[in-house]
Amino acid sequence: MIYLLLSIAASTGIFILFKLFNTYRINTLQAIVVNYLTACLFGLWIYDEPIVIKDIIRSEWIYGAVGLGFLFIAVFNIMALTAQRNGLSVASVAAKMSVIIPVIFGIYVYNEGVGFQKISGIILALVAVYLASVKPKTSDNITKGLWLPLLLFIGTGVIDTSIKYVETTYLPENGIPIFSATIFSFAFCIGAILLCIKSTKSLEKFQLKTVLGGAVLGIINYFSIYYLLKALNHENLESSTLFTINNVAIVMVSTLLGVYLFKEKISKMNWIGIALAIISIVIVTLA
């Protein structure tokens, strides 16, 4: 359970940092690229076994790491665009309602337990995520530019599902640190190529605040994946239960931190969502 709590804390930190990037006018794409370089180097640094490139290339999980690298850089940018164009609440709803994708996958593929209590908890969790995230001022914008939230919804769900599948099917017991670092290395390479292409149109210098912000994001991002994988590796917690608790808790904590740290206004609907989130976590956990 401690790994799940740490994953929730790290994932919440990512949303907070994206909000701070907008506040301090930090170039999002540049920070994301620095983030993946930092996450990769940090993962290699804490890996306590010899790093053999040939073994990594020949590993069964290498193709999964390449695919996730593409998804990571794409979804992170979509998340930033959604927050900027549609609002932070819409981005949060789209990202966290995607929990339904890995939950259905876990039940269907791994024959995880399903009953009235778990289904009720999952449905209640989806309602809670929406109510806790939506803001009155932005609720009218949900119907505008639906393609970005839709892509974020699908992309986040596919990432969570793919991580679970690779971890279950191909990853050795001690392979989580090097697997995470490899994903981040591919994401960095793809991001660096995008920056090079973008620089041919308009050259933007790296500012110190962008490098520092990206470095902090990278460390937090690494641990969000690392601890999620560690939690998924726990035999007594089904992935459908874990993803439900993880995503609902992130929205709940993010909403509360938005109130206390950024003085965001929270409506009665948001408070109802937070209460339902707590109830759904209890229902799914007990199921």
N, C-alpha and C positions, 0 to 999 in steps of 0.2 A: 504493500500500500504506500510505503514511503516513496517509491519510484514514481508512482502515479501522482502523488502530491507535488513532487519536484518537477515533473513534466508539466503539470498545470501551472505552476509558478513561472516556469521558463516561457511557456507559450503565452501567458498573460503579459509577460515582459515584452514580448515581440510587438503586441498591439500597442503597448504604451510607448515604445520607442518609435513606432511609425507615427504616432501622434506628435511626439517631440520633434521628429524630423520636419514635419509640416510647420511646427511652431518656430523652429530655428532655421528654416529655409535651407535644409540640407538636401543636396541632390540625391534623390531616392535611388536611382539606378546605380550611381557610383557607390553609394553606401551599401547597396545589396551585393555588388561585386566584391567590395572589400570584406563584407560579412562572410561570404563563402570562402574567400582565401583564408581569413582568420579561423573559421570553423574547421577547415581542412588541416591547417597547421597545428591547431590546438588538439585535434583528434590524433594526429600523428605523434604529438608530443606526449600525450598521456598513454599511448599504446605501449605496453611494457614488453612486447615481444619483437624479435627481428622483423624488419619490413623487407619482404622479398617481392620485387615488382613482378617477376615471372609468376609467382604463386597467386598474386592478385589478379593478373590477366587471365590465368588459367582457372580461376575459381568459378564455381557454379553461379555465384551471385553477381558476377561482374556486369552481365547484361541488365540485370535489375538496377544496379547502381547507375549505369549510363542512362537508362530510361528515367529514373527518379531525378537524376541531375537535370535533365531537360525540363521535367515537371516542376522542380523546385524553382528554377530561375523564372519560368513562365508564370507560375501561380503567384510567386512573390510580387512580380510586377503587376499582375492582374489585381492582386489584393490592394496594392498601393493606388492604382488607377481607380478602382472601385471606391476606395475611401475618399479620394480627391474629387471624383465626379459625382458620386451618388451619396456620399456621406459615410461616416464611420459606422453608424448604426446599420446601414444596409450591408456594408462589408462584413460586419460581425455576424449578421443574420445569415448571409449567403455562405460564409465559411463554416459556421458551426452547425447549421441545419444539414450540412453534408454528412453528418454523423450517420444518417440513415443508410448511406451506401455501404460503409464497412460493416454496419450492424446486420444488414440483409445478407451480405457476403458471408459473414461469420456463421449465421444461422443456416444458410443454404449449403455452403461448401464444407464447413467443418461440423455440421450437424449439432451445433450448439443448442443447449436447452432453450425451448421457447414455450411459453404458456401465457395465460391471460394476464398474470401479474406483470411479466416482463414486457409484453406488448403494450399494456396500459401505461407502464412506466416510460417506455420509449416514446409513445404518442404524446404523453404529458410533457416529456422533455422537449420535444419539438415545439410544442405550444409555448413552453416556458422560455425557450431561446428566443422566439419571436417577440413575446411580450416584454422580455427583459431588455431587448435591444432596440426596438422601434421607438422613435421619438416623434411627438406630434408634428413638429416642424418639418420633418423629413418623410413622414409617412406618405405624402402625396407624390414624392419623387420615386417611390418604389416601382411604379409602372413605367418610369422613363429610363431609357438606356438599359433595358433588361439583359442585354447580351453580356455585359460585364459581370453582373451578379450571377448569371447563369453559368458562365465559364468558371467563375470562382467556386461556385457550388460543386460543379462536376470535378474540377481540378483538385480541390481539397479532398473530396471523397475518394478519388482515384489514388491520391498519394497515400492516404491512411490505409486503404485496402491493399495497395501494392506493398507497403512496408510490412503489413501483417503477413502477406503471402510469402514474401522473400524470407522474412524472419522464421516462419514456420517450415518452409520447404527446403531452403538452401543454406541458411546461415548456421555456422558451427557455434558451439556454446560460447567460445571466447572471441567471436568475430565481430561483435557489435561495434567496438571503437574503430576498427579499420574499415568496416563497411560504411559507417557514418562518414568517416573522413574521405572515403572514395567518392561517395555521393556528392559531397561538398566540393571536391576537386573538379568533378565534371561540371557542376553548376558554375563554378568560378570560370572555367575555360570558356563555357558558352557565354557567360556574362561579359567576359573580357572581349570576346569577338564582337558582341553587340556594341560595346563601348567604342571599339575601333571603327566599326561601320558608322556609328553615330558621329564620331569625331571628324569624319570626312565631310560632313555637312556643317557642323558647328563645333569648334574646339572649346571644351570647357575644362578649366584647370581643377585639379583635386585640391580642395581646401582642407585645412587641418581638422576642422570640425566634422567634415565628411568622413575622413579617415578614422577619427576617434569614434564617431557614431557607428560606423560600419564595423569597427573592431569589437565594440561592446555588443552590437547586435549579433555578430558572429559567434561569440562565446555563449550567449544566451540561446541562440538558435541551435548550436551544437548540442547543448544539454537538453533542449526540448525534444530532439530526436533520440538522443542517447537514452534518456530516462523513459521515453515512450517505448522504446525497444526493450528495455529492461523490464518494464511493467508487463509488456506483452509476453515476455518469456516466463512470467509467473504462471505456474500450472493451475493454481486454484482460482484464477480470474479469467472468465471467458472474454473474448475480444468484444463481443456485442455489449457486454456489461461495461467493460473498460472504456470503450469509445464513448458510450453514453455519458458516463460519469465525467470523463475527461472534458468533453466539449461543453456540457452544461455548466460545469464548474468554472471553466474559462470565461464564459459569458457572464456568469454571476459575479465572479471576482473582478472582471474588467469593468462591469457596470458600477460596482461599489467604489472601485479605485477612481473611476471617472468622476464620481460625485465628490470624493474627499480630496483628490489631488488636483483635478482640473476644474472643480466647481461646476460640473455639468448638471443641468437640471434633470430631475428624474420625476416622472409622472406616476400617478397611482397605478397605471397599467404596468409600468416597469417594476414597481414593488410587488405587484401580483405575480409577475413573471419570476422574480427572484424567489418568492415563496413557493411557487410551483416547481421551480428548479430544485429546491431543497427536498421537496416531497418526492419528486421523480427520482432523485439520486437514492433516497432511502428505499423506494419501491424496487428499483432495478437491482440494487445491492442485495436486498433481502431475497430477491427472486433467485 
